[in-house]
């Protein structure tokens, strides 16, 4: 009997001693990251033996643990997205020093200059404000480019950290599978490895949304939420990679797997990536790049519009205007898809089609070589790289010889196939407006070069007998009838409108060129936009038979005029070069109107005025788009953090160490230990009594 009591007491004492050790271990690791609370599990034996064995149980609720990983990934995604996007939102939200403020100051001064267009003082101030606009655009472009550089550096770092965790988890898988959990002497070490692996899985979920599958041998299979495998049961693992084709500065996420001895890149659906990596890429695709493209579009639109209007004017040297802003450095090169293109030594240069920046959009484009091999098509892409609309929305151009710029595609860009061979199916990425704001400059250095006057002036012949008046309607071009070298109108330029009379309510006018030749005529119930609506003179009678179909005037008028009032037959109205007309503010007024004109295009496949915006509207859209993204991200971040807090709290209630509970367990196991030791003492007393009775 005493021997049975001794064994029973011994087993109980050892078990309660182990329980005290487990409790002490819990208390010691209360602040250890990833530590899972353990508890002793007692197994009953037969009478006389008390305990069979004591096992150590890790207090893990796998469902809650899985939810913590999901919520961790979501919170890391929203926190990263919000943190990055807020930086841009903060800068865009500042009125002082913003691009919009600089443009507003420029046009405000233009309004003042309208009152005295010949003033050198106003012109100097206007030139300074123009330089200010260019500087603000460059500064904003540089800020965004710095954000892009920092983004790429951080993305590299985040991917490296995730890959280190993937490799560590694979190694832990191997170690864990080598242990036998039923062996008591290995239970503590095994639990430590399990804790380490669980913590690394939690850390990995900060970088990406992952899924975990358990196997009976203790190993786990880890995949991305997008389906790509990271850690396999057989001990192999795949790494997350960044592949920069066609754009090395815009890497895309892949997983690298080995096939037939070669590394193969498997694309990752970044919209489901989650974690900090997913948040970074989403920020790039939804906030950073769209802001760059919109700023570049606005910079090109503003500069090109001012350039074209300045070209339509006359400066203080009686010369036709030149470019106000220098856009020569905005030319870029299309990026070939080197993995799939079969052509060789390929190079396509891309530049603005002068005067057509209103056709640009804030999108990435793709050049596609057509099946003929001699034609190309340029399509707009969304943020996910998919074509906007379908192929029928985009015209096809012809591949020209090196040095020939191919344009007129309705997209504001022209292309020079400068070098190499181009095969059907070859593709090239075009990011024309992305960094355009970085490269805008001022093209003039003298205030005299600002062309504020119109290059032509109009007036009534002083010998007219009627009450007709001529008005200048504006300039469309200076390419057809102006001699820019001698600062005069060419011989075939229309310089006189003659009122021939009226038949009923129909006015009849003839148009005379600088050589005195009648080159066209006009008929209409009103006398608006005469040159634009004139038809070609065919030399038949005073006026051709209007029952025949007339031919439109055979030149594109650089300028246009209208008549009003009541002219008499034989009255004439003159058009001449505006020499020394420095008090004229016609072109200055036209420049001022650009502030309200809709010169920025929204959608690449929609036509019409409703698809256009003014500079203020374009900048406002850029700011509000970022602000809306930040507002949505802030709401999502608050919700994600709340969910993570709830799931973590529930997980800790099961798996975390509660010091109050452990203190209670210490007392309980201490009392149990003392009671078990008392059994041994009683057993010894009985044994001694038995020995004494036999003496």
LOGU-466973 format. One record per residue (C-alpha): x, y, z. Coordinates in steps of 0.001 Angstrom, whole numbers, padded with zeros to 6 digits, always signed. Layout:
N
XYZ;...
end
This chain:
695
+000000+000000+000000;+002802+002406+000902;+004477+001621-002425;+001271+002467-004320;+000998+005707-002399;+004621+006504-003160;+004122+006027-006921;+000882+007965-006836;+002497+010828-004932;+005555+010763-007158;+003461+010992-010353;+001295+013733-008901;+004277+015711-007640;+006043+015571-011006;+002837+016532-012828;+002152+019513-010594;+005801+020512-010769;+005478+020481-014578;+002287+022544-014258;+004169+025099-012190;+006865+025200-014879;+004251+025725-017611;+002634+028526-015610;+006009+030105-014966;+006831+029863-018659;+003571+031632-019503;+004369+034418-017054;+007941+034746-018331;+006722+035126-021923;+003880+037524-021244;+005616+040147-023433;+007081+037776-026024;+005711+038516-029491;+003864+035554-030938;+003901+033506-027760;+000878+031212-027414;-000308+030427-023903;+000141+026822-022810;-001812+024816-020294;-001296+021399-018708;-003690+018625-019643;-003935+015802-017084;-004658+012221-018139;-006142+009874-015528;-004608+006477-014770;-005895+003534-012729;-006369+003403-008979;-002997+003356-007283;-001282+005307-010069;-003248+008579-010111;-001931+010170-013298;-000987+008497-016528;+000759+011471-018156;+000612+015247-018454;+000496+016909-021867;+001105+020520-022849;-001609+022128-024964;-001125+025307-027037;-004248+027420-026600;-004917+028247-030247;-008254+028950-031886;-007305+028445-035535;-010394+030227-036842;-009615+033329-034795;-005952+033099-035732;-006915+032968-039402;-009204+035981-038947;-006386+037931-037292;-004213+037317-040351;-006977+038468-042702;-007655+041595-040626;-003929+042295-040302;-003569+042237-044078;-006565+044512-044574;-005389+047005-041939;-001858+047069-043365;-003300+047716-046832;-005493+050640-045784;-002883+052140-043455;-000200+052088-046163;-002547+053444-048817;-003775+056235-046542;-000297+057192-045366;+001065+057477-048907;-001971+059189-050440;-002216+061728-047612;+001193+063125-048545;-000006+064044-052027;-003358+065274-050737;-001620+067586-048271;+000566+069164-050952;-002273+069530-053448;-004485+071079-050792;-002177+074033-050254;-003373+077152-052058;-000165+079069-051559;+002387+078077-054158;+000038+075728-055992;-000131+075346-059757;-003717+076628-059748;-002705+079760-057855;+000167+080396-060272;-002150+080048-063282;-004707+082339-061663;-002048+084998-061027;-000907+084720-064642;-004377+085339-066008;-005076+088093-063469;-002020+089935-064720;-003082+089237-068300;-006304+091112-067551;-004278+094085-066333;-002052+093904-069402;-005112+094092-071647;-005486+097716-070574;-001987+098654-071748;-000587+095952-074062;+002342+098107-075143;+003652+098537-071593;+007037+096895-071036;+006388+096893-067292;+003264+094774-067646;+005026+092549-070131;+007953+091979-067765;+005541+091092-064975;+003640+088777-067306;+006856+087027-068297;+007722+086623-064616;+004313+085106-063894;+004764+082768-066858;+008079+081654-065413;+006264+081182-062101;+003689+078876-063686;+006432+076781-065280;+008344+076671-061986;+005268+075575-059995;+004577+072830-062522;+008172+071621-062389;+008179+071705-058582;+004966+069708-058391;+006288+067310-061004;+009524+066896-059043;+007581+066271-055834;+005521+063560-057520;+008619+062024-059095;+010334+061968-055692;+007266+060216-054316;+007555+057706-057154;+011246+057088-056430;+010489+056611-052736;+007631+054303-053662;+009921+052074-055732;+012541+051989-052968;+009961+051036-050358;+008303+048479-052618;+011688+046787-053109;+012185+046767-049343;+008708+045388-048604;+009132+042599-051161;+012553+041691-049719;+011104+041496-046207;+008215+039355-047388;+010608+037012-049193;+012754+036656-046065;+009645+035600-044155;+008647+033156-046898;+012068+031512-046737;+011994+031397-042924;+008544+029780-042897;+009744+027137-045340;+012690+026313-043053;+010411+026169-040006;+008139+023783-041895;+011044+021384-042285;+012063+021615-038630;+008518+021160-037340;+007891+018081-039468;+011020+016456-037977;+009533+016541-034465;+007113+014007-033011;+004634+015877-030898;+003904+012853-028677;+007410+012831-027288;+007371+014861-024110;+011031+015777-024262;+010429+017534-027598;+007096+019164-026808;+008567+022429-025551;+010897+022846-028512;+008094+021991-030927;+005775+024562-029386;+008493+027182-029673;+008846+026403-033383;+005083+026512-033849;+004928+029884-032104;+007749+031169-034277;+006021+030013-037451;+002660+031465-036425;+004280+034811-035672;+006065+034851-039021;+002779+034031-040738;+001212+036973-038955;+004105+039172-040041;+003805+037908-043622;+000109+038823-043572;+001205+042426-043001;+002790+042360-046454;+000205+040341-048375;-003127+038599-047972;-002273+034915-047501;-004065+031599-047081;-002750+028741-044896;-003464+025020-045284;-002397+022520-042569;-001052+019025-043249;-000875+016038-040909;+002923+016085-040842;+002855+019521-039247;+003766+021400-042397;+001700+024208-043863;+001047+025288-047435;+001074+029082-047908;-000547+030791-050890;-001417+034340-051800;-005101+035222-051808;-004662+035501-055574;-003837+031774-055728;-000080+031721-056300;+001846+029331-054037;+004537+030714-051759;+005455+027760-049504;+004733+024191-050565;+004397+021012-048471;+007456+019469-050103;+009678+022190-048653;+010072+024283-051789;+009033+027919-051927;+008413+030674-054472;+009471+034265-054024;+007602+037455-054835;+009371+039348-057617;+009208+042726-059341;+009305+042561-063120;+009814+045818-065033;+008807+044988-068589;+008222+047157-070521;+008842+049875-067925;+011714+049167-065516;+010617+052136-063395;+007132+050667-063024;+007656+047082-061882;+004747+044676-061714;+004350+041964-059078;+004941+038334-059990;+005815+035121-058203;+008840+033235-059438;+008469+029491-059782;+010950+027044-061239;+009875+025038-064276;+012200+022781-066274;+015140+024334-064496;+014103+027880-065405;+012553+030640-063335;+009118+031528-064630;+007314+034736-063646;+003638+034256-062811;+001671+037557-062829;-000121+038525-059606;-003539+040173-059525;-002509+043211-057505;-006130+044198-056853;-006319+041198-054475;-002796+041379-053082;-003623+043021-049763;-001088+043985-047114;+001460+046760-047382;+002596+045538-050801;-000953+045624-052141;-001530+049006-050510;+001612+050407-052100;+000698+049209-055590;-002911+050402-055232;-001639+053832-054160;+000619+053962-057206;-002107+052878-059621;-004985+054899-058141;-003364+058053-056753;+000279+058676-057650;+000299+057886-061364;-003110+059417-062164;-001966+062625-060458;+001235+062642-062503;-000657+062106-065748;-003239+064782-064920;-000592+067315-063958;+001320+066535-067148;-001818+066872-069246;-002586+070233-067660;+001000+071439-068127;+000983+070465-071798;-002516+071841-072341;-001733+075191-070721;+001640+075625-072420;+000462+074523-075860;-002627+076747-075731;-000517+079797-074792;+002060+078899-077431;-000522+078635-080183;-002191+081870-079196;+001133+083691-078963;+001984+082415-082461;-001226+084044-083698;-000167+087472-082466;+002351+090197-083210;+005073+091313-080795;+006685+094691-080136;+009141+094115-082996;+006296+093857-085523;+007097+090159-085808;+004804+087177-085555;+004861+085611-082122;+006782+082477-081233;+006386+079898-078490;+005800+081268-074993;+006694+077991-073261;+009488+075637-074242;+008229+072057-074648;+011231+070685-076523;+012308+068580-073530;+008949+066843-073208;+009733+064467-076075;+009929+060887-074826;+010512+057351-076074;+008007+054505-076217;+008996+051438-074187;+009049+048086-076033;+007681+044874-074521;+011029+043129-074779;+009698+039754-073612;+007231+039433-076473;+008327+041801-079259;+010096+040096-082145;+011369+043211-083930;+014972+044323-083449;+016697+047544-082309;+013320+049191-081853;+012907+052860-081053;+009821+055051-081296;+010070+058717-080332;+006947+060504-079118;+006261+064224-078951;+003397+066674-078735;+001580+067404-081954;+001892+071188-081777;-001411+072932-081316;-003246+069729-080457;-002640+069319-076732;-006419+069544-076293;-006528+066015-077735;-004272+064634-074990;-005720+062717-072048;-004305+061762-068658;-003757+058144-069671;-001047+055680-070507;-001111+054609-074161;+000085+051608-076109;+001417+051482-079665;+000370+048282-081421;+001922+047184-084701;-000860+045992-086986;-000965+042665-088914;+000211+044418-092080;+003482+045324-090378;+003309+048757-092034;+000594+050292-089863;+000228+051063-086182;-002559+051872-083762;-002311+053807-080511;-004845+052906-077804;-005437+054336-074329;-005054+052062-071291;-006742+052150-067900;-004841+051799-064614;-004930+048009-064943;-003401+048062-068417;-006629+047254-070251;-007658+049080-073422;-010305+051740-072910;-013148+051117-075348;-012373+048882-078322;-010114+049007-081361;-012730+050712-083514;-012416+053786-081278;-008865+054451-082467;-007587+055292-085968;-004711+053487-087661;-001570+055276-088837;+001139+054368-091312;+004676+053621-090153;+006891+056197-091832;+010594+056327-092499;+012968+057284-089708;+012654+061009-089119;+009073+061222-090388;+006650+062209-087659;+003258+060520-087990;+000323+062314-086392;-003307+063243-086994;-004455+060341-084810;-006722+062474-082643;-004640+061871-079503;-002367+064939-079501;+000829+062954-080058;+002938+062179-083085;+005360+059319-083556;+008728+058841-085206;+009690+055228-085886;+013306+056209-085501;+015103+052889-085608;+014729+049131-085869;+012286+046692-087386;+008663+046369-086349;+006774+043090-086556;+003024+042471-086347;+001919+042192-082722;+004810+044202-081282;+003697+046549-078507;+005147+049698-076929;+004131+051574-073777;+003735+055356-074028;+003767+057499-070863;+003888+060851-072610;+002170+063112-070079;+003368+061329-066925;+006467+063470-066416;+005677+066283-068841;+005378+068830-066030;+009000+068155-065091;+010252+069401-068434;+008263+072544-069149;+010241+075761-069534;+009787+079317-070779;+010622+079806-074444;+011048+083587-074463;+013422+085809-072539;+012392+089284-073738;+009097+090914-072741;+008988+092385-076248;+008464+088860-077618;+005041+088466-076039;+002639+088850-078967;-000333+090759-077570;-001516+092436-080779;-003238+090779-083715;-001012+090610-086825;-003763+092144-088985;-006026+095133-088606;-009212+096023-090425;-010927+099238-091391;-013471+100876-093656;-012402+102676-096814;-012808+106399-096040;-014514+106880-099419;-017351+104492-098548;-020799+106050-098866;-022714+103513-096793;-022895+102789-093077;-021176+099408-093099;-018564+098442-090516;-015972+095670-090562;-014996+093749-087440;-012059+091449-086831;-013226+087981-085686;-009874+086501-084737;-006942+084427-085911;-006910+080730-086740;-003425+080412-088197;-000428+082283-089581;+000691+079467-091857;-000968+080423-095134;-000854+084148-095869;+001889+085622-093696;+005472+086391-094639;+007199+085943-091292;+010528+087124-092664;+009393+090485-093980;+006488+090880-091547;+003787+091371-094134;+000890+089626-095850;+001646+087497-098898;+000416+088448-102363;-002397+085893-102360;-003678+086938-098952;-007276+088244-098867;-006944+091943-098083;-010217+093517-099197;-013927+092808-098935;-016119+094560-101553;-019808+094960-101055;-021401+094238-104452;-024990+094787-103444;-028023+092882-102249;-030644+090739-103971;-033643+090599-101677;-032261+089781-098256;-029099+088233-099660;-025862+090195-099426;-023274+089717-102171;-019596+090325-101490;-016368+089703-103378;-012937+088999-101903;-009759+090540-103340;-006183+089418-102665;-003024+091474-102228;-002383+091409-105988;-005786+092914-106725;-007291+089659-107975;-010830+088660-107098;-010380+085248-105531;-013745+084465-103965;-017237+085562-103164;-019756+085388-100376;-023544+085334-100295;-025732+085279-097221;-028517+086908-095297;-025972+088013-092703;-022330+088907-093203;-020701+086932-090386;-017382+085093-090787;-017047+086053-094422;-013735+084351-095217;-014647+081144-093466;-017859+080874-095498;-016542+082171-098824;-016548+080030-101953;-014112+079961-104821;-014404+082449-107647;-014838+080674-110984;-014812+083695-113246;-018325+083289-114603;-020180+086587-114509;-020290+088875-111558;-021565+085964-109449;-021872+082297-110449;-025217+080604-110886;-026085+079583-107342;-028118+076649-108630;-024794+074905-109185;-022864+073481-106251;-020160+076002-105348;-016657+075021-104372;-015445+076053-100922;-012802+078742-100901;-009545+077044-101863;-007546+078355-098902;-007922+077932-095190;-008302+081484-093929;-005731+082472-091325;-008105+085141-090068;-011734+086096-090421;-013891+089207-090549;-017566+090154-090451;-019557+093111-091787;-022446+094848-090097;-024591+097890-090741;-025819+099021-094146;-023015+099271-096686;-023659+100614-100169;-022767+098793-103342;-019164+099574-104190;-018066+100088-100594;-014842+098289-099667;-013303+097172-096397;-009569+096673-095939;-007396+094111-094169;-003684+094817-093681;-000663+093811-091619;-000859+095470-088214;+002485+097280-088368;+003206+099292-085196;-000227+098397-083832;+001193+097968-080359;-001848+099436-078637;-003963+096624-080042;-004913+094070-077378;-006771+091616-079631;-004396+088726-079019;-004054+089612-075357;-007825+089298-074995;-007704+085957-076785;-005034+084780-074341;-007207+085862-071431;-010088+083816-072797;-007964+080665-072528;-008610+080689-068780;-012254+079885-069441;-011909+077813-072580;-012253+074067-072267;-008875+072837-073434;-008400+069637-071405;-009888+066338-072533;-011421+063906-070060;-012067+060623-071880;-009961+059293-074780;-012901+057832-076717;-015552+060512-076176;-015893+063565-078404;-017639+066892-077858;-017520+069866-075530;-018960+067922-072595;-015791+065848-072621;-013615+068946-072190;-012501+070961-069142;-010926+074316-068421;-007596+074604-066593;-009357+075352-063302;-011711+072416-063770;-008809+070133-064616;-006822+071122-061553;-009921+070927-059385;-010619+067432-060656;-007058+066361-059888;-007265+067700-056329;-010756+066351-055659;-009911+062912-057052;-007023+062584-054614;-009105+064043-051786;-011906+061569-052427;-009446+058668-052444;-007979+059833-049148;-011419+060270-047591;-012473+056787-048665;-009165+055345-047479;-009528+057020-044087;-012976+055486-043615;-011712+052079-044720;-008671+052382-042463;-010783+053150-039408;-013017+050165-040131;-010056+047854-040801;-008294+048849-037593;-011489+048345-035611;-011911+044840-037031;-008265+044021-036331;-008614+045254-032770;-011671+043054-032237;-010146+039909-033725;-006845+040477-031903;-008661+040998-028610;-010607+037783-029060;-007464+035907-030066;-005604+037221-027015;-008464+036169-024762;-007844+032599-025878;-004145+032490-026695;-002646+035376-024768;-001231+035261-021258;-003500+036644-018519;-001348+037400-015479;-004289+037290-013075;-005217+033845-014314;-001619+032644-014182;-001237+033944-010611;-004316+031958-009642;-002871+028886-011366;+000370+029288-009430;-001526+029076-006151;-003574+026146-007378;-000601+024145-008650;+001452+025040-005569;-001267+023688-003317;-001574+020616-005525;+002177+020129-005421;+002248+020417-001626;-000647+017976-001304;+001108+015502-003618;+004286+015854-001574;+002222+015135+001540;+001152+011859-000070;+004826+010903-000341;+005337+011873+003317;+002365+009777+004412;+003672+006896+002320;+007059+007195+004036;+005419+007266+007495;+003401+004149+006746;+006497+002429+005391;+008474+003326+008536;+005629+002073+010759;+005590-001216+008912;+009347-001614+009334;+009071-000871+013048;+006347-003461+013527;+008577-006225+012183;+011457-005632+014582;
end
